[in-house]
């Protein structure tokens, strides 16, 4: 019985401002679990509500509904930027090319062995994070968790970290073929058949 109280006390002490030591209310938090717990729908709803900006950090990104919501937001004038793991250069299925071809800024964080973040920051006010990769499999098959936290201070902290990773990332220019990939036919060779 002592342990939960101790954890709660630690969590609450982290919410105290250093200068005034006044308690701060917990921010509104929505929690989702998968499989089939509505995490993808929650991400899409937050992106659909975006007015100014959406910043993404993702390890694996293959979710078609999330990618479509980002492109739709981009088309209505929301600034969309993504920092993705280097694996997205060679993954057989990745939303990176879909975003790139729609005019979204896509960066690759190759500085780290794995850029394992799963974060979306909406309008500098909402942080979406958890173990949930932005993939169809995470929604339908995996045991995952997702938090949607509405807190401007937390969003500011996550944005600073996003900016840190964006500064050392490289522009994504398109998927790289792996040696096992079949060679792509050129248009001229297709016409000859």
Phi and psi in degrees as a GROMACS rama.xvg file:
@    title "Ramachandran Plot"
@    xaxis  label "Phi"
@    yaxis  label "Psi"
@TYPE xy
-69.5706  -37.7313  UNK-2
-57.6066  -51.4335  UNK-3
-58.6993  -38.9511  UNK-4
-63.1437  -42.4761  UNK-5
-61.4266  -44.406  UNK-6
-63.5733  -43.2096  UNK-7
-62.4486  -40.8384  UNK-8
-62.7661  -41.4975  UNK-9
-64.1698  -44.7199  UNK-10
-61.5639  -43.2826  UNK-11
-68.3789  -36.9405  UNK-12
-65.9501  -28.2265  UNK-13
-69.4784  -18.2541  UNK-14
-93.3711  1.15393  UNK-15
-83.6208  129.795  UNK-16
-65.999  144.384  UNK-17
-65.1752  -45.2095  UNK-18
-68.5873  -53.2425  UNK-19
-94.1047  -15.7985  UNK-20
49.3862  39.0282  UNK-21
-100.12  137.849  UNK-22
-62.611  143.409  UNK-23
-113.54  138.383  UNK-24
-66.3997  146.389  UNK-25
-65.8589  140.088  UNK-26
-72.8014  157.994  UNK-27
-64.1349  128.758  UNK-28
-131.286  129.419  UNK-29
-106.066  138.469  UNK-30
-120.515  136.031  UNK-31
-133.2  145.97  UNK-32
-127.511  149.226  UNK-33
-122.145  163.398  UNK-34
-79.8951  152.283  UNK-35
54.0221  43.5355  UNK-36
-107.554  9.22565  UNK-37
88.5185  12.5687  UNK-38
-64.1372  -46.145  UNK-39
-60.8627  -44.3606  UNK-40
-62.2727  -37.0191  UNK-41
-65.6016  -43.2094  UNK-42
-62.1327  -47.4592  UNK-43
-61.0258  -41.8093  UNK-44
-62.1827  -40.7017  UNK-45
-67.3949  -40.485  UNK-46
-66.179  -41.5223  UNK-47
-61.8901  -28.6383  UNK-48
-86.1873  -8.00596  UNK-49
-60.9224  138.441  UNK-50
-110.75  -33.6725  UNK-51
-118.621  -51.4271  UNK-52
-153.819  152.639  UNK-53
-138.323  121.473  UNK-54
-110.307  133.337  UNK-55
-121.984  137.904  UNK-56
-125.082  123.739  UNK-57
-143.418  140.311  UNK-58
-82.4835  -54.8521  UNK-59
-123.563  133.194  UNK-60
-142.964  95.8099  UNK-61
-129.839  3.13401  UNK-62
-70.0818  114.531  UNK-63
-64.4173  -42.8821  UNK-64
-62.8362  -38.5536  UNK-65
-69.5423  -43.9033  UNK-66
-60.8415  -43.182  UNK-67
-63.4989  -41.9138  UNK-68
-61.674  -38.287  UNK-69
-66.1215  -44.2304  UNK-70
-65.4201  -41.1312  UNK-71
-61.4827  -41.3548  UNK-72
-64.5697  -41.0366  UNK-73
-59.9769  -42.0469  UNK-74
-65.3822  -27.6739  UNK-75
-92.5879  9.67118  UNK-76
99.5644  5.88271  UNK-77
-78.8622  133.487  UNK-78
-74.8784  116.615  UNK-79
-114.402  130.831  UNK-80
-140.54  139.632  UNK-81
-127.895  136.98  UNK-82
-115.423  115.703  UNK-83
-117.924  158.582  UNK-84
-67.3752  152.181  UNK-85
-57.712  -25.3985  UNK-86
-61.2272  -22.3432  UNK-87
-69.9971  -14.0303  UNK-88
-69.7516  -28.5249  UNK-89
-122.59  -5.34638  UNK-90
-59.4426  140.908  UNK-91
-62.5742  -40.8259  UNK-92
-121.362  118.895  UNK-93
-146.892  144.604  UNK-94
-78.7204  -6.22239  UNK-95
-56.9711  -46.6809  UNK-96
-67.0332  -39.3492  UNK-97
-58.7427  -46.2271  UNK-98
-65.9401  -46.8365  UNK-99
-57.5723  -46.5114  UNK-100
-68.5575  -19.54  UNK-101
-88.1639  -1.76611  UNK-102
93.4044  11.1758  UNK-103
-82.6917  139.132  UNK-104
-70.969  120.478  UNK-105
-122.851  127.334  UNK-106
-118.848  152.059  UNK-107
-114.25  123.083  UNK-108
-91.2344  95.5324  UNK-109
-103.16  6.80566  UNK-110
-72.0724  -29.2751  UNK-111
-105.13  155.431  UNK-112
-56.5808  -45.443  UNK-113
-138.343  128.875  UNK-114
-92.0878  86.6908  UNK-115
-91.4159  13.1507  UNK-116
-67.1835  149.04  UNK-117
-136.07  82.7004  UNK-118
-137.808  138.997  UNK-119
-132.211  131.039  UNK-120
-115.25  121.57  UNK-121
-110.554  122.412  UNK-122
54.3773  24.5048  UNK-123
63.8029  19.2497  UNK-124
-132.046  -23.712  UNK-125
-122.653  132.227  UNK-126
-114  127.49  UNK-127
-111.973  122.792  UNK-128
-156.431  173.639  UNK-129
142.308  -165.6  UNK-130
-79.2883  -13.164  UNK-131
-63.6944  110.699  UNK-132
-75.0313  151.845  UNK-133
-85.8901  67.8488  UNK-134
-134.451  157.929  UNK-135
-65.4001  -37.3401  UNK-136
-64.1364  -36.885  UNK-137
-62.3786  -34.1866  UNK-138
-78.0267  -37.0011  UNK-139
-103.211  -20.6367  UNK-140
-128.002  -31.7529  UNK-141
-87.8452  156.533  UNK-142
-89.8025  106.248  UNK-143
-133.234  168.35  UNK-144
-134.804  152.291  UNK-145
-142.393  132.931  UNK-146
-114.652  135.163  UNK-147
-114.668  110.53  UNK-148
-115.512  120.892  UNK-149
-97.4672  94.147  UNK-150
-155.921  114.661  UNK-151
-64.3532  -39.4289  UNK-152
-63.8834  -44.567  UNK-153
-64.6543  -41.4776  UNK-154
-60.8782  -37.4153  UNK-155
-62.8588  -43.2891  UNK-156
-63.6568  -45.0318  UNK-157
-65.9909  -36.1068  UNK-158
-64.9824  -40.3984  UNK-159
-60.6436  -41.3848  UNK-160
-68.0902  -39.4458  UNK-161
-59.2437  -46.3659  UNK-162
-61.3098  -39.1076  UNK-163
-58.1597  -46.2723  UNK-164
-72.7892  -34.3637  UNK-165
-63.2407  -36.9677  UNK-166
-63.0447  -33.3845  UNK-167
-100.747  8.45094  UNK-168
-90.1297  163.158  UNK-169
-111.528  146.778  UNK-170
-61.1874  137.05  UNK-171
-83.1602  131.549  UNK-172
-116.956  2.55225  UNK-173
131.898  162.822  UNK-174
-66.3527  137.412  UNK-175
-94.1582  135.897  UNK-176
-77.4701  145.158  UNK-177
-92.4516  155.139  UNK-178
-54.5196  -28.683  UNK-179
-81.5881  -10.5118  UNK-180
-70.4396  139.674  UNK-181
-67.1867  143.442  UNK-182
-63.1969  144.021  UNK-183
-79.4892  137.763  UNK-184
-80.653  141.049  UNK-185
-79.3706  164.132  UNK-186
-61.7838  -37.1734  UNK-187
-66.9668  -37.896  UNK-188
-71.0152  -30.8702  UNK-189
-67.8257  -36.0713  UNK-190
-68.6774  -28.9268  UNK-191
-70.6482  -21.3346  UNK-192
